[in-house]
Amino acid sequence: MKRIVWTFGLISGAILAGLVVAMVPMCMSENADLDKSEIVGYAGMVLAFVMVFVGIRSYRENAGGGAITFGKAFKVGIVITLIACAVYVITWEIVYFNFVPDFGEKYAARVVKQMQADGATVAAVAAKQKQLVEFGKLYKNPLINAGVTFLEVFPVGLIVTLVSAAILRRRYAPAVA
């Protein structure tokens, strides 16, 4: 199991790391559409977590002799997900603290600008700005930053793991003719 989960976890993590590296310049651009970048980001996460499905299937076919329970499939999938999430978090920590430490401020300014363009009230904009400043202070703490980053990607991996385990479970190996 170790070889399979490490292989597919690191492949998934590499895809997620590439996503981070590709998305940061796009998000930092003045003209970037934040809504579209979220869609691209989550679509990329789903694509990366396809490796969970492939890893569970590989385990079922190679180590399980063609059979796997939901519980075992979930265990394989969640370990792949955790490895991929760790790579994602480590990549973001390196990128954030070394290359874009002003990401939070720029993101907050863009959110406020978008609210103003959408016609939000002055009070609503001020409240959001205060909330973003407070969050920005918390986000400078590497542990909080890592936790928030983990929670950004883990739910996607968990859902893919649950669906994959349900689809791939098989109590008996197929009969060989």
ChimeraX attribute file (.defattr): number of C-alpha atoms within 10 A of each C-alpha:
attribute: neighborCount
match mode: 1-to-1
recipient: residues
	/A:1	16
	/A:2	9
	/A:3	9
	/A:4	18
	/A:5	26
	/A:6	17
	/A:7	16
	/A:8	27
	/A:9	29
	/A:10	21
	/A:11	20
	/A:12	28
	/A:13	29
	/A:14	17
	/A:15	21
	/A:16	27
	/A:17	23
	/A:18	15
	/A:19	19
	/A:20	19
	/A:21	14
	/A:22	12
	/A:23	15
	/A:24	17
	/A:25	11
	/A:26	15
	/A:27	19
	/A:28	16
	/A:29	10
	/A:30	10
	/A:31	9
	/A:32	13
	/A:33	13
	/A:34	16
	/A:35	9
	/A:36	10
	/A:37	15
	/A:38	13
	/A:39	11
	/A:40	14
	/A:41	18
	/A:42	15
	/A:43	13
	/A:44	17
	/A:45	21
	/A:46	19
	/A:47	14
	/A:48	25
	/A:49	31
	/A:50	17
	/A:51	27
	/A:52	33
	/A:53	23
	/A:54	16
	/A:55	25
	/A:56	30
	/A:57	24
	/A:58	17
	/A:59	23
	/A:60	22
	/A:61	14
	/A:62	13
	/A:63	13
	/A:64	18
	/A:65	12
	/A:66	19
	/A:67	19
	/A:68	23
	/A:69	17
	/A:70	17
	/A:71	13
	/A:72	16
	/A:73	27
	/A:74	24
	/A:75	18
	/A:76	25
	/A:77	31
	/A:78	24
	/A:79	19
	/A:80	31
	/A:81	30
	/A:82	19
	/A:83	20
	/A:84	30
	/A:85	26
	/A:86	20
	/A:87	22
	/A:88	26
	/A:89	25
	/A:90	16
	/A:91	19
	/A:92	23
	/A:93	19
	/A:94	11
	/A:95	16
	/A:96	18
	/A:97	14
	/A:98	9
	/A:99	12
	/A:100	16
	/A:101	13
	/A:102	13
	/A:103	16
	/A:104	18
	/A:105	14
	/A:106	16
	/A:107	17
	/A:108	19
	/A:109	14
	/A:110	19
	/A:111	17
	/A:112	19
	/A:113	14
	/A:114	15
	/A:115	16
	/A:116	14
	/A:117	9
	/A:118	9
	/A:119	11
	/A:120	14
	/A:121	11
	/A:122	11
	/A:123	9
	/A:124	14
	/A:125	18
	/A:126	13
	/A:127	12
	/A:128	16
	/A:129	16
	/A:130	13
	/A:131	12
	/A:132	19
	/A:133	15
	/A:134	11
	/A:135	14
	/A:136	18
	/A:137	11
	/A:138	13
	/A:139	17
	/A:140	15
	/A:141	10
	/A:142	13
	/A:143	12
	/A:144	13
	/A:145	19
	/A:146	18
	/A:147	12
	/A:148	13
	/A:149	19
	/A:150	19
	/A:151	13
	/A:152	15
	/A:153	23
	/A:154	19
	/A:155	12
	/A:156	17
	/A:157	24
	/A:158	18
	/A:159	14
	/A:160	22
	/A:161	27
	/A:162	19
	/A:163	14
	/A:164	22
	/A:165	26
	/A:166	15
	/A:167	13
	/A:168	20
	/A:169	20
	/A:170	17
	/A:171	11
	/A:172	12
	/A:173	13
	/A:174	10
	/A:175	6
	/A:176	4
	/A:177	3
